[in-house]
Amino acid sequence: MRPMISVTPDQVVIAGIIWGFKRAVIPSQNLAKEWSYQTATEAEHEDIHFVPGTTEVRPDLDREYDRHLKASG
């Protein structure tokens, strides 16, 4: 079992900002930050959004968010 990591909302927001700029989707950036924060909170750790062992945002995270947007209509 993976040890729990203490995550601050600011850390999750930073990940969302980085991811948002990577996608260059400025109008929906706040939605992306909210989704990033919500999913990390549900998982109880933010490393679900990073390449294992790094602080680099997962390259497939944009596709995961796109699937979320399509599913939520």
PQR file of N, CA, C, O and H, with PARSE charges and radii, in Angstrom:
ATOM      1  N   MET A   1       0.841  -1.179   0.000 -0.4000 1.5000
ATOM      2  CA  MET A   1       0.000   0.000   0.000 -0.0000 2.0000
ATOM      3  C   MET A   1       0.886   1.242   0.000  0.5500 1.7000
ATOM      4  O   MET A   1       1.905   1.293   0.688 -0.5500 1.4000
ATOM      5  N   ARG A   2       0.491   2.214  -0.762 -0.4000 1.5000
ATOM      6  CA  ARG A   2       1.236   3.460  -0.904 -0.0000 2.0000
ATOM      7  C   ARG A   2       1.039   4.339   0.328  0.5500 1.7000
ATOM      8  O   ARG A   2      -0.092   4.482   0.794 -0.5500 1.4000
ATOM      9  H   ARG A   2      -0.337   2.173  -1.322  0.4000 1.0000
ATOM     10  N   PRO A   3       2.103   4.932   0.869 -0.5600 1.5000
ATOM     11  CA  PRO A   3       1.919   5.835   2.020  0.2800 2.0000
ATOM     12  C   PRO A   3       1.185   7.099   1.590  0.5500 1.7000
ATOM     13  O   PRO A   3       1.338   7.572   0.464 -0.5500 1.4000
ATOM     14  N   MET A   4       0.396   7.631   2.498 -0.4000 1.5000
ATOM     15  CA  MET A   4      -0.332   8.864   2.211 -0.0000 2.0000
ATOM     16  C   MET A   4       0.628  10.043   2.198  0.5500 1.7000
ATOM     17  O   MET A   4       1.580  10.097   2.976 -0.5500 1.4000
ATOM     18  H   MET A   4       0.272   7.247   3.413  0.4000 1.0000
ATOM     19  N   ILE A   5       0.364  10.975   1.310 -0.4000 1.5000
ATOM     20  CA  ILE A   5       1.179  12.172   1.191 -0.0000 2.0000
ATOM     21  C   ILE A   5       0.303  13.358   1.558  0.5500 1.7000
ATOM     22  O   ILE A   5      -0.850  13.445   1.137 -0.5500 1.4000
ATOM     23  H   ILE A   5      -0.410  10.931   0.678  0.4000 1.0000
ATOM     24  N   SER A   6       0.846  14.248   2.326 -0.4000 1.5000
ATOM     25  CA  SER A   6       0.116  15.459   2.676 -0.0000 2.0000
ATOM     26  C   SER A   6       0.153  16.421   1.490  0.5500 1.7000
ATOM     27  O   SER A   6       1.222  16.763   0.984 -0.5500 1.4000
ATOM     28  H   SER A   6       1.783  14.178   2.668  0.4000 1.0000
ATOM     29  N   VAL A   7      -1.018  16.846   1.062 -0.4000 1.5000
ATOM     30  CA  VAL A   7      -1.121  17.719  -0.101 -0.0000 2.0000
ATOM     31  C   VAL A   7      -1.848  18.985   0.293  0.5500 1.7000
ATOM     32  O   VAL A   7      -2.894  18.947   0.941 -0.5500 1.4000
ATOM     33  H   VAL A   7      -1.887  16.569   1.473  0.4000 1.0000
ATOM     34  N   THR A   8      -1.282  20.101  -0.107 -0.4000 1.5000
ATOM     35  CA  THR A   8      -1.977  21.368   0.127 -0.0000 2.0000
ATOM     36  C   THR A   8      -2.752  21.732  -1.127  0.5500 1.7000
ATOM     37  O   THR A   8      -2.362  21.353  -2.231 -0.5500 1.4000
ATOM     38  H   THR A   8      -0.432  20.132  -0.634  0.4000 1.0000
ATOM     39  N   PRO A   9      -3.848  22.463  -0.965 -0.5600 1.5000
ATOM     40  CA  PRO A   9      -4.586  22.906  -2.153  0.2800 2.0000
ATOM     41  C   PRO A   9      -3.711  23.691  -3.121  0.5500 1.7000
ATOM     42  O   PRO A   9      -3.907  23.613  -4.333 -0.5500 1.4000
ATOM     43  N   ASP A  10      -2.745  24.449  -2.596 -0.4000 1.5000
ATOM     44  CA  ASP A  10      -1.853  25.219  -3.468 -0.0000 2.0000
ATOM     45  C   ASP A  10      -1.028  24.307  -4.374  0.5500 1.7000
ATOM     46  O   ASP A  10      -0.800  24.639  -5.537 -0.5500 1.4000
ATOM     47  H   ASP A  10      -2.586  24.512  -1.611  0.4000 1.0000
ATOM     48  N   GLN A  11      -0.578  23.163  -3.856 -0.4000 1.5000
ATOM     49  CA  GLN A  11       0.206  22.245  -4.667 -0.0000 2.0000
ATOM     50  C   GLN A  11      -0.627  21.688  -5.814  0.5500 1.7000
ATOM     51  O   GLN A  11      -0.135  21.545  -6.933 -0.5500 1.4000
ATOM     52  H   GLN A  11      -0.763  22.893  -2.911  0.4000 1.0000
ATOM     53  N   VAL A  12      -1.881  21.377  -5.536 -0.4000 1.5000
ATOM     54  CA  VAL A  12      -2.755  20.855  -6.574 -0.0000 2.0000
ATOM     55  C   VAL A  12      -3.072  21.936  -7.599  0.5500 1.7000
ATOM     56  O   VAL A  12      -3.134  21.661  -8.797 -0.5500 1.4000
ATOM     57  H   VAL A  12      -2.281  21.493  -4.627  0.4000 1.0000
ATOM     58  N   VAL A  13      -3.271  23.160  -7.131 -0.4000 1.5000
ATOM     59  CA  VAL A  13      -3.538  24.270  -8.042 -0.0000 2.0000
ATOM     60  C   VAL A  13      -2.348  24.501  -8.956  0.5500 1.7000
ATOM     61  O   VAL A  13      -2.519  24.745 -10.150 -0.5500 1.4000
ATOM     62  H   VAL A  13      -3.220  23.383  -6.157  0.4000 1.0000
ATOM     63  N   ILE A  14      -1.149  24.425  -8.407 -0.4000 1.5000
ATOM     64  CA  ILE A  14       0.059  24.597  -9.219 -0.0000 2.0000
ATOM     65  C   ILE A  14       0.107  23.532 -10.313  0.5500 1.7000
ATOM     66  O   ILE A  14       0.415  23.838 -11.465 -0.5500 1.4000
ATOM     67  H   ILE A  14      -1.010  24.227  -7.437  0.4000 1.0000
ATOM     68  N   ALA A  15      -0.195  22.289  -9.957 -0.4000 1.5000
ATOM     69  CA  ALA A  15      -0.214  21.225 -10.971 -0.0000 2.0000
ATOM     70  C   ALA A  15      -1.256  21.534 -12.038  0.5500 1.7000
ATOM     71  O   ALA A  15      -1.017  21.311 -13.225 -0.5500 1.4000
ATOM     72  H   ALA A  15      -0.445  22.040  -9.021  0.4000 1.0000
ATOM     73  N   GLY A  16      -2.405  22.044 -11.621 -0.4000 1.5000
ATOM     74  CA  GLY A  16      -3.444  22.406 -12.571 -0.0000 2.0000
ATOM     75  C   GLY A  16      -3.032  23.537 -13.480  0.5500 1.7000
ATOM     76  O   GLY A  16      -3.349  23.537 -14.669 -0.5500 1.4000
ATOM     77  H   GLY A  16      -2.599  22.225 -10.657  0.4000 1.0000
ATOM     78  N   ILE A  17      -2.329  24.499 -12.924 -0.4000 1.5000
ATOM     79  CA  ILE A  17      -1.857  25.626 -13.725 -0.0000 2.0000
ATOM     80  C   ILE A  17      -0.852  25.148 -14.774  0.5500 1.7000
ATOM     81  O   ILE A  17      -0.939  25.521 -15.944 -0.5500 1.4000
ATOM     82  H   ILE A  17      -2.072  24.499 -11.958  0.4000 1.0000
ATOM     83  N   ILE A  18       0.088  24.330 -14.348 -0.4000 1.5000
ATOM     84  CA  ILE A  18       1.086  23.804 -15.283 -0.0000 2.0000
ATOM     85  C   ILE A  18       0.387  23.025 -16.389  0.5500 1.7000
ATOM     86  O   ILE A  18       0.684  23.200 -17.570 -0.5500 1.4000
ATOM     87  H   ILE A  18       0.158  24.027 -13.398  0.4000 1.0000
ATOM     88  N   TRP A  19      -0.529  22.177 -15.999 -0.4000 1.5000
ATOM     89  CA  TRP A  19      -1.250  21.371 -16.971 -0.0000 2.0000
ATOM     90  C   TRP A  19      -2.090  22.264 -17.879  0.5500 1.7000
ATOM     91  O   TRP A  19      -2.159  22.028 -19.086 -0.5500 1.4000
ATOM     92  H   TRP A  19      -0.771  22.035 -15.039  0.4000 1.0000
ATOM     93  N   GLY A  20      -2.724  23.278 -17.316 -0.4000 1.5000
ATOM     94  CA  GLY A  20      -3.545  24.185 -18.110 -0.0000 2.0000
ATOM     95  C   GLY A  20      -2.735  24.929 -19.150  0.5500 1.7000
ATOM     96  O   GLY A  20      -3.171  25.067 -20.293 -0.5500 1.4000
ATOM     97  H   GLY A  20      -2.668  23.470 -16.336  0.4000 1.0000
ATOM     98  N   PHE A  21      -1.562  25.411 -18.773 -0.4000 1.5000
ATOM     99  CA  PHE A  21      -0.721  26.106 -19.745 -0.0000 2.0000
ATOM    100  C   PHE A  21      -0.190  25.143 -20.793  0.5500 1.7000
ATOM    101  O   PHE A  21      -0.057  25.499 -21.964 -0.5500 1.4000
ATOM    102  H   PHE A  21      -1.208  25.299 -17.845  0.4000 1.0000
ATOM    103  N   LYS A  22       0.113  23.926 -20.370 -0.4000 1.5000
ATOM    104  CA  LYS A  22       0.582  22.930 -21.331 -0.0000 2.0000
ATOM    105  C   LYS A  22      -0.458  22.735 -22.422  0.5500 1.7000
ATOM    106  O   LYS A  22      -0.110  22.612 -23.597 -0.5500 1.4000
ATOM    107  H   LYS A  22       0.005  23.637 -19.419  0.4000 1.0000
ATOM    108  N   ARG A  23      -1.716  22.707 -22.049 -0.4000 1.5000
ATOM    109  CA  ARG A  23      -2.798  22.521 -23.007 -0.0000 2.0000
ATOM    110  C   ARG A  23      -3.183  23.811 -23.706  0.5500 1.7000
ATOM    111  O   ARG A  23      -3.854  23.785 -24.737 -0.5500 1.4000
ATOM    112  H   ARG A  23      -1.998  22.808 -21.095  0.4000 1.0000
ATOM    113  N   ALA A  24      -2.761  24.944 -23.148 -0.4000 1.5000
ATOM    114  CA  ALA A  24      -3.091  26.259 -23.705 -0.0000 2.0000
ATOM    115  C   ALA A  24      -4.603  26.435 -23.864  0.5500 1.7000
ATOM    116  O   ALA A  24      -5.091  26.928 -24.881 -0.5500 1.4000
ATOM    117  H   ALA A  24      -2.215  24.965 -22.310  0.4000 1.0000
ATOM    118  N   VAL A  25      -5.319  26.016 -22.827 -0.4000 1.5000
ATOM    119  CA  VAL A  25      -6.775  26.153 -22.813 -0.0000 2.0000
ATOM    120  C   VAL A  25      -7.104  27.125 -21.694  0.5500 1.7000
ATOM    121  O   VAL A  25      -7.634  26.741 -20.652 -0.5500 1.4000
ATOM    122  H   VAL A  25      -4.922  25.616 -22.001  0.4000 1.0000
ATOM    123  N   ILE A  26      -6.784  28.378 -21.925 -0.4000 1.5000
ATOM    124  CA  ILE A  26      -6.948  29.399 -20.896 -0.0000 2.0000
ATOM    125  C   ILE A  26      -8.398  29.550 -20.435  0.5500 1.7000
ATOM    126  O   ILE A  26      -8.616  29.639 -19.227 -0.5500 1.4000
ATOM    127  H   ILE A  26      -6.354  28.690 -22.772  0.4000 1.0000
ATOM    128  N   PRO A  27      -9.417  29.584 -21.326 -0.5600 1.5000
ATOM    129  CA  PRO A  27     -10.795  29.779 -20.841  0.2800 2.0000
ATOM    130  C   PRO A  27     -11.270  28.700 -19.885  0.5500 1.7000
ATOM    131  O   PRO A  27     -12.043  28.994 -18.973 -0.5500 1.4000
ATOM    132  N   SER A  28     -10.832  27.459 -20.065 -0.4000 1.5000
ATOM    133  CA  SER A  28     -11.303  26.394 -19.192 -0.0000 2.0000
ATOM    134  C   SER A  28     -10.292  26.039 -18.106  0.5500 1.7000
ATOM    135  O   SER A  28     -10.401  24.991 -17.469 -0.5500 1.4000
ATOM    136  H   SER A  28     -10.204  27.221 -20.805  0.4000 1.0000
ATOM    137  N   GLN A  29      -9.322  26.903 -17.900 -0.4000 1.5000
ATOM    138  CA  GLN A  29      -8.270  26.613 -16.924 -0.0000 2.0000
ATOM    139  C   GLN A  29      -8.837  26.426 -15.525  0.5500 1.7000
ATOM    140  O   GLN A  29      -8.399  25.532 -14.801 -0.5500 1.4000
ATOM    141  H   GLN A  29      -9.234  27.754 -18.417  0.4000 1.0000
ATOM    142  N   ASN A  30      -9.804  27.253 -15.128 -0.4000 1.5000
ATOM    143  CA  ASN A  30     -10.365  27.102 -13.789 -0.0000 2.0000
ATOM    144  C   ASN A  30     -11.064  25.765 -13.631  0.5500 1.7000
ATOM    145  O   ASN A  30     -10.977  25.148 -12.569 -0.5500 1.4000
ATOM    146  H   ASN A  30     -10.160  27.979 -15.717  0.4000 1.0000
ATOM    147  N   LEU A  31     -11.761  25.301 -14.672 -0.4000 1.5000
ATOM    148  CA  LEU A  31     -12.396  23.989 -14.617 -0.0000 2.0000
ATOM    149  C   LEU A  31     -11.356  22.888 -14.481  0.5500 1.7000
ATOM    150  O   LEU A  31     -11.557  21.928 -13.738 -0.5500 1.4000
ATOM    151  H   LEU A  31     -11.832  25.802 -15.534  0.4000 1.0000
ATOM    152  N   ALA A  32     -10.250  23.023 -15.194 -0.4000 1.5000
ATOM    153  CA  ALA A  32      -9.184  22.030 -15.109 -0.0000 2.0000
ATOM    154  C   ALA A  32      -8.585  22.011 -13.708  0.5500 1.7000
ATOM    155  O   ALA A  32      -8.288  20.938 -13.182 -0.5500 1.4000
ATOM    156  H   ALA A  32     -10.086  23.803 -15.798  0.4000 1.0000
ATOM    157  N   LYS A  33      -8.405  23.162 -13.105 -0.4000 1.5000
ATOM    158  CA  LYS A  33      -7.874  23.222 -11.741 -0.0000 2.0000
ATOM    159  C   LYS A  33      -8.836  22.564 -10.765  0.5500 1.7000
ATOM    160  O   LYS A  33      -8.423  21.821  -9.875 -0.5500 1.4000
ATOM    161  H   LYS A  33      -8.646  24.033 -13.533  0.4000 1.0000
ATOM    162  N   GLU A  34     -10.136  22.847 -10.939 -0.4000 1.5000
ATOM    163  CA  GLU A  34     -11.134  22.242 -10.053 -0.0000 2.0000
ATOM    164  C   GLU A  34     -11.127  20.720 -10.197  0.5500 1.7000
ATOM    165  O   GLU A  34     -11.196  20.002  -9.199 -0.5500 1.4000
ATOM    166  H   GLU A  34     -10.472  23.451 -11.662  0.4000 1.0000
ATOM    167  N   TRP A  35     -11.046  20.230 -11.428 -0.4000 1.5000
ATOM    168  CA  TRP A  35     -11.013  18.789 -11.662 -0.0000 2.0000
ATOM    169  C   TRP A  35      -9.759  18.181 -11.053  0.5500 1.7000
ATOM    170  O   TRP A  35      -9.819  17.132 -10.411 -0.5500 1.4000
ATOM    171  H   TRP A  35     -10.990  20.814 -12.239  0.4000 1.0000
ATOM    172  N   SER A  36      -8.625  18.840 -11.254 -0.4000 1.5000
ATOM    173  CA  SER A  36      -7.358  18.349 -10.708 -0.0000 2.0000
ATOM    174  C   SER A  36      -7.424  18.266  -9.191  0.5500 1.7000
ATOM    175  O   SER A  36      -7.013  17.268  -8.599 -0.5500 1.4000
ATOM    176  H   SER A  36      -8.576  19.692 -11.776  0.4000 1.0000
ATOM    177  N   TYR A  37      -7.940  19.313  -8.567 -0.4000 1.5000
ATOM    178  CA  TYR A  37      -8.054  19.338  -7.110 -0.0000 2.0000
ATOM    179  C   TYR A  37      -9.022  18.256  -6.630  0.5500 1.7000
ATOM    180  O   TYR A  37      -8.731  17.547  -5.667 -0.5500 1.4000
ATOM    181  H   TYR A  37      -8.274  20.123  -9.049  0.4000 1.0000
ATOM    182  N   GLN A  38     -10.162  18.130  -7.292 -0.4000 1.5000
ATOM    183  CA  GLN A  38     -11.169  17.158  -6.887 -0.0000 2.0000
ATOM    184  C   GLN A  38     -10.641  15.726  -6.988  0.5500 1.7000
ATOM    185  O   GLN A  38     -10.818  14.933  -6.063 -0.5500 1.4000
ATOM    186  H   GLN A  38     -10.399  18.706  -8.074  0.4000 1.0000
ATOM    187  N   THR A  39      -9.998  15.397  -8.099 -0.4000 1.5000
ATOM    188  CA  THR A  39      -9.502  14.031  -8.268 -0.0000 2.0000
ATOM    189  C   THR A  39      -8.375  13.712  -7.287  0.5500 1.7000
ATOM    190  O   THR A  39      -8.294  12.592  -6.782 -0.5500 1.4000
ATOM    191  H   THR A  39      -9.854  16.041  -8.850  0.4000 1.0000
ATOM    192  N   ALA A  40      -7.516  14.673  -7.017 -0.4000 1.5000
ATOM    193  CA  ALA A  40      -6.448  14.456  -6.035 -0.0000 2.0000
ATOM    194  C   ALA A  40      -7.029  14.307  -4.634  0.5500 1.7000
ATOM    195  O   ALA A  40      -6.553  13.492  -3.844 -0.5500 1.4000
ATOM    196  H   ALA A  40      -7.581  15.582  -7.427  0.4000 1.0000
ATOM    197  N   THR A  41      -8.054  15.090  -4.327 -0.4000 1.5000
ATOM    198  CA  THR A  41      -8.697  14.993  -3.015 -0.0000 2.0000
ATOM    199  C   THR A  41      -9.362  13.634  -2.856  0.5500 1.7000
ATOM    200  O   THR A  41      -9.241  13.002  -1.807 -0.5500 1.4000
ATOM    201  H   THR A  41      -8.441  15.753  -4.969  0.4000 1.0000
ATOM    202  N   GLU A  42     -10.062  13.181  -3.889 -0.4000 1.5000
ATOM    203  CA  GLU A  42     -10.711  11.874  -3.831 -0.0000 2.0000
ATOM    204  C   GLU A  42      -9.695  10.752  -3.660  0.5500 1.7000
ATOM    205  O   GLU A  42      -9.955   9.784  -2.946 -0.5500 1.4000
ATOM    206  H   GLU A  42     -10.160  13.694  -4.741  0.4000 1.0000
ATOM    207  N   ALA A  43      -8.552  10.874  -4.303 -0.4000 1.5000
ATOM    208  CA  ALA A  43      -7.497   9.860  -4.196 -0.0000 2.0000
ATOM    209  C   ALA A  43      -6.684  10.013  -2.910  0.5500 1.7000
ATOM    210  O   ALA A  43      -5.919   9.120  -2.545 -0.5500 1.4000
ATOM    211  H   ALA A  43      -8.341  11.660  -4.883  0.4000 1.0000
ATOM    212  N   GLU A  44      -6.848  11.127  -2.239 -0.4000 1.5000
ATOM    213  CA  GLU A  44      -6.135  11.477  -1.005 -0.0000 2.0000
ATOM    214  C   GLU A  44      -4.642  11.687  -1.202  0.5500 1.7000
ATOM    215  O   GLU A  44      -3.875  11.630  -0.240 -0.5500 1.4000
ATOM    216  H   GLU A  44      -7.469  11.852  -2.536  0.4000 1.0000
ATOM    217  N   HIS A  45      -4.227  11.928  -2.432 -0.4000 1.5000
ATOM    218  CA  HIS A  45      -2.841  12.311  -2.725 -0.0000 2.0000
ATOM    219  C   HIS A  45      -2.760  12.886  -4.132  0.5500 1.7000
ATOM    220  O   HIS A  45      -3.535  12.508  -5.011 -0.5500 1.4000
ATOM    221  H   HIS A  45      -4.850  11.974  -3.212  0.4000 1.0000
ATOM    222  N   GLU A  46      -1.827  13.794  -4.340 -0.4000 1.5000
ATOM    223  CA  GLU A  46      -1.730  14.462  -5.635 -0.0000 2.0000
ATOM    224  C   GLU A  46      -0.869  13.720  -6.634  0.5500 1.7000
ATOM    225  O   GLU A  46      -0.864  14.069  -7.815 -0.5500 1.4000
ATOM    226  H   GLU A  46      -1.197  14.102  -3.626  0.4000 1.0000
ATOM    227  N   ASP A  47      -0.137  12.702  -6.194 -0.4000 1.5000
ATOM    228  CA  ASP A  47       0.789  12.049  -7.121 -0.0000 2.0000
ATOM    229  C   ASP A  47       0.081  11.286  -8.233  0.5500 1.7000
ATOM    230  O   ASP A  47       0.744  10.776  -9.137 -0.5500 1.4000
ATOM    231  H   ASP A  47      -0.142  12.418  -5.235  0.4000 1.0000
ATOM    232  N   ILE A  48      -1.241  11.193  -8.192 -0.4000 1.5000
ATOM    233  CA  ILE A  48      -1.969  10.566  -9.299 -0.0000 2.0000
ATOM    234  C   ILE A  48      -1.821  11.369 -10.581  0.5500 1.7000
ATOM    235  O   ILE A  48      -2.049  10.843 -11.670 -0.5500 1.4000
ATOM    236  H   ILE A  48      -1.779  11.607  -7.458  0.4000 1.0000
ATOM    237  N   HIS A  49      -1.444  12.631 -10.468 -0.4000 1.5000
ATOM    238  CA  HIS A  49      -1.309  13.503 -11.637 -0.0000 2.0000
ATOM    239  C   HIS A  49       0.125  13.602 -12.148  0.5500 1.7000
ATOM    240  O   HIS A  49       0.378  14.280 -13.144 -0.5500 1.4000
ATOM    241  H   HIS A  49      -1.259  13.060  -9.584  0.4000 1.0000
ATOM    242  N   PHE A  50       1.063  12.936 -11.482 -0.4000 1.5000
ATOM    243  CA  PHE A  50       2.475  13.068 -11.836 -0.0000 2.0000
ATOM    244  C   PHE A  50       3.063  11.748 -12.326  0.5500 1.7000
ATOM    245  O   PHE A  50       2.579  10.674 -11.970 -0.5500 1.4000
ATOM    246  H   PHE A  50       0.857  12.385 -10.673  0.4000 1.0000
ATOM    247  N   VAL A  51       4.098  11.836 -13.136 -0.4000 1.5000
ATOM    248  CA  VAL A  51       4.876  10.667 -13.524 -0.0000 2.0000
ATOM    249  C   VAL A  51       5.446  10.092 -12.233  0.5500 1.7000
ATOM    250  O   VAL A  51       6.020  10.836 -11.438 -0.5500 1.4000
ATOM    251  H   VAL A  51       4.491  12.709 -13.426  0.4000 1.0000
ATOM    252  N   PRO A  52       5.303   8.773 -12.000 -0.5600 1.5000
ATOM    253  CA  PRO A  52       5.770   8.188 -10.743  0.2800 2.0000
ATOM    254  C   PRO A  52       7.204   8.575 -10.396  0.5500 1.7000
ATOM    255  O   PRO A  52       8.110   8.495 -11.226 -0.5500 1.4000
ATOM    256  N   GLY A  53       7.381   8.995  -9.153 -0.4000 1.5000
ATOM    257  CA  GLY A  53       8.694   9.362  -8.650 -0.0000 2.0000
ATOM    258  C   GLY A  53       9.171  10.751  -9.043  0.5500 1.7000
ATOM    259  O   GLY A  53      10.307  11.120  -8.744 -0.5500 1.4000
ATOM    260  H   GLY A  53       6.645   9.060  -8.479  0.4000 1.0000
ATOM    261  N   THR A  54       8.316  11.530  -9.712 -0.4000 1.5000
ATOM    262  CA  THR A  54       8.707  12.879 -10.143 -0.0000 2.0000
ATOM    263  C   THR A  54       7.607  13.874  -9.789  0.5500 1.7000
ATOM    264  O   THR A  54       6.561  13.503  -9.256 -0.5500 1.4000
ATOM    265  H   THR A  54       7.394  11.230  -9.955  0.4000 1.0000
ATOM    266  N   THR A  55       7.859  15.128 -10.094 -0.4000 1.5000
ATOM    267  CA  THR A  55       6.820  16.154  -9.989 -0.0000 2.0000
ATOM    268  C   THR A  55       6.392  16.602 -11.390  0.5500 1.7000
ATOM    269  O   THR A  55       5.782  17.659 -11.553 -0.5500 1.4000
ATOM    270  H   THR A  55       8.709  15.430 -10.527  0.4000 1.0000
ATOM    271  N   GLU A  56       6.717  15.790 -12.392 -0.4000 1.5000
ATOM    272  CA  GLU A  56       6.348  16.065 -13.779 -0.0000 2.0000
ATOM    273  C   GLU A  56       4.911  15.601 -14.021  0.5500 1.7000
ATOM    274  O   GLU A  56       4.552  14.472 -13.690 -0.5500 1.4000
ATOM    275  H   GLU A  56       7.212  14.931 -12.259  0.4000 1.0000
ATOM    276  N   VAL A  57       4.097  16.481 -14.600 -0.4000 1.5000
ATOM    277  CA  VAL A  57       2.707  16.142 -14.887 -0.0000 2.0000
ATOM    278  C   VAL A  57       2.661  15.022 -15.921  0.5500 1.7000
ATOM    279  O   VAL A  57       3.381  15.060 -16.919 -0.5500 1.4000
ATOM    280  H   VAL A  57       4.389  17.399 -14.869  0.4000 1.0000
ATOM    281  N   ARG A  58       1.804  14.018 -15.674 -0.4000 1.5000
ATOM    282  CA  ARG A  58       1.668  12.887 -16.600 -0.0000 2.0000
ATOM    283  C   ARG A  58       1.287  13.377 -17.992  0.5500 1.7000
ATOM    284  O   ARG A  58       0.406  14.227 -18.119 -0.5500 1.4000
ATOM    285  H   ARG A  58       1.219  13.987 -14.864  0.4000 1.0000
ATOM    286  N   PRO A  59       1.928  12.863 -19.034 -0.5600 1.5000
ATOM    287  CA  PRO A  59       1.638  13.319 -20.391  0.2800 2.0000
ATOM    288  C   PRO A  59       0.230  12.953 -20.860  0.5500 1.7000
ATOM    289  O   PRO A  59      -0.293  13.599 -21.769 -0.5500 1.4000
ATOM    290  N   ASP A  60      -0.396  11.937 -20.268 -0.4000 1.5000
ATOM    291  CA  ASP A  60      -1.743  11.535 -20.681 -0.0000 2.0000
ATOM    292  C   ASP A  60      -2.842  12.229 -19.880  0.5500 1.7000
ATOM    293  O   ASP A  60      -4.021  11.932 -20.070 -0.5500 1.4000
ATOM    294  H   ASP A  60       0.028  11.412 -19.530  0.4000 1.0000
ATOM    295  N   LEU A  61      -2.480  13.133 -19.002 -0.4000 1.5000
ATOM    296  CA  LEU A  61      -3.459  13.788 -18.140 -0.0000 2.0000
ATOM    297  C   LEU A  61      -4.462  14.603 -18.950  0.5500 1.7000
ATOM    298  O   LEU A  61      -5.630  14.687 -18.570 -0.5500 1.4000
ATOM    299  H   LEU A  61      -1.522  13.375 -18.847  0.4000 1.0000
ATOM    300  N   ASP A  62      -4.036  15.196 -20.042 -0.4000 1.5000
ATOM    301  CA  ASP A  62      -4.963  15.969 -20.863 -0.0000 2.0000
ATOM    302  C   ASP A  62      -6.039  15.074 -21.471  0.5500 1.7000
ATOM    303  O   ASP A  62      -7.199  15.476 -21.558 -0.5500 1.4000
ATOM    304  H   ASP A  62      -3.087  15.128 -20.350  0.4000 1.0000
ATOM    305  N   ARG A  63      -5.668  13.867 -21.891 -0.4000 1.5000
ATOM    306  CA  ARG A  63      -6.664  12.941 -22.444 -0.0000 2.0000
ATOM    307  C   ARG A  63      -7.643  12.474 -21.368  0.5500 1.7000
ATOM    308  O   ARG A  63      -8.833  12.309 -21.635 -0.5500 1.4000
ATOM    309  H   ARG A  63      -4.725  13.541 -21.820  0.4000 1.0000
ATOM    310  N   GLU A  64      -7.142  12.265 -20.163 -0.4000 1.5000
ATOM    311  CA  GLU A  64      -8.010  11.876 -19.054 -0.0000 2.0000
ATOM    312  C   GLU A  64      -9.030  12.977 -18.762  0.5500 1.7000
ATOM    313  O   GLU A  64     -10.207  12.694 -18.536 -0.5500 1.4000
ATOM    314  H   GLU A  64      -6.175  12.399 -19.946  0.4000 1.0000
ATOM    315  N   TYR A  65      -8.581  14.224 -18.768 -0.4000 1.5000
ATOM    316  CA  TYR A  65      -9.480  15.342 -18.527 -0.0000 2.0000
ATOM    317  C   TYR A  65     -10.482  15.483 -19.673  0.5500 1.7000
ATOM    318  O   TYR A  65     -11.652  15.783 -19.436 -0.5500 1.4000
ATOM    319  H   TYR A  65      -7.625  14.454 -18.952  0.4000 1.0000
ATOM    320  N   ASP A  66     -10.033  15.269 -20.917 -0.4000 1.5000
ATOM    321  CA  ASP A  66     -10.951  15.314 -22.052 -0.0000 2.0000
ATOM    322  C   ASP A  66     -12.043  14.258 -21.917  0.5500 1.7000
ATOM    323  O   ASP A  66     -13.205  14.537 -22.213 -0.5500 1.4000
ATOM    324  H   ASP A  66      -9.083  15.025 -21.110  0.4000 1.0000
ATOM    325  N   ARG A  67     -11.690  13.050 -21.474 -0.4000 1.5000
ATOM    326  CA  ARG A  67     -12.695  11.996 -21.258 -0.0000 2.0000
ATOM    327  C   ARG A  67     -13.682  12.435 -20.185  0.5500 1.7000
ATOM    328  O   ARG A  67     -14.883  12.193 -20.305 -0.5500 1.4000
ATOM    329  H   ARG A  67     -10.747  12.824 -21.234  0.4000 1.0000
ATOM    330  N   HIS A  68     -13.182  13.077 -19.144 -0.4000 1.5000
ATOM    331  CA  HIS A  68     -14.055  13.588 -18.078 -0.0000 2.0000
ATOM    332  C   HIS A  68     -15.034  14.616 -18.642  0.5500 1.7000
ATOM    333  O   HIS A  68     -16.225  14.573 -18.334 -0.5500 1.4000
ATOM    334  H   HIS A  68     -12.206  13.274 -19.046  0.4000 1.0000
ATOM    335  N   LEU A  69     -14.540  15.531 -19.462 -0.4000 1.5000
ATOM    336  CA  LEU A  69     -15.407  16.555 -20.037 -0.0000 2.0000
ATOM    337  C   LEU A  69     -16.495  15.932 -20.922  0.5500 1.7000
ATOM    338  O   LEU A  69     -17.656  16.337 -20.860 -0.5500 1.4000
ATOM    339  H   LEU A  69     -13.573  15.565 -19.712  0.4000 1.0000
ATOM    340  N   LYS A  70     -16.120  14.963 -21.730 -0.4000 1.5000
ATOM    341  CA  LYS A  70     -17.095  14.298 -22.611 -0.0000 2.0000
ATOM    342  C   LYS A  70     -18.129  13.544 -21.783  0.5500 1.7000
ATOM    343  O   LYS A  70     -19.316  13.564 -22.107 -0.5500 1.4000
ATOM    344  H   LYS A  70     -15.177  14.634 -21.780  0.4000 1.0000
ATOM    345  N   ALA A  71     -17.691  12.880 -20.720 -0.4000 1.5000
ATOM    346  CA  ALA A  71     -18.605  12.106 -19.892 -0.0000 2.0000
ATOM    347  C   ALA A  71     -19.563  12.998 -19.098  0.5500 1.7000
ATOM    348  O   ALA A  71     -20.694  12.604 -18.815 -0.5500 1.4000
ATOM    349  H   ALA A  71     -16.726  12.864 -20.456  0.4000 1.0000
ATOM    350  N   SER A  72     -19.112  14.181 -18.747 -0.4000 1.5000
ATOM    351  CA  SER A  72     -19.946  15.079 -17.951 -0.0000 2.0000
ATOM    352  C   SER A  72     -20.823  15.973 -18.813  0.5500 1.7000
ATOM    353  O   SER A  72     -21.601  16.781 -18.306 -0.5500 1.4000
ATOM    354  H   SER A  72     -18.193  14.501 -18.977  0.4000 1.0000
ATOM    355  N   GLY A  73     -20.684  15.814 -20.123 -0.4000 1.5000
ATOM    356  CA  GLY A  73     -21.561  16.478 -21.069 -0.0000 2.0000
ATOM    357  C   GLY A  73     -21.364  17.904 -21.258  0.5500 1.7000
ATOM    358  O   GLY A  73     -22.076  18.526 -22.047 -0.5500 1.4000
ATOM    359  H   GLY A  73     -20.052  15.158 -20.534  0.4000 1.0000
TER
END
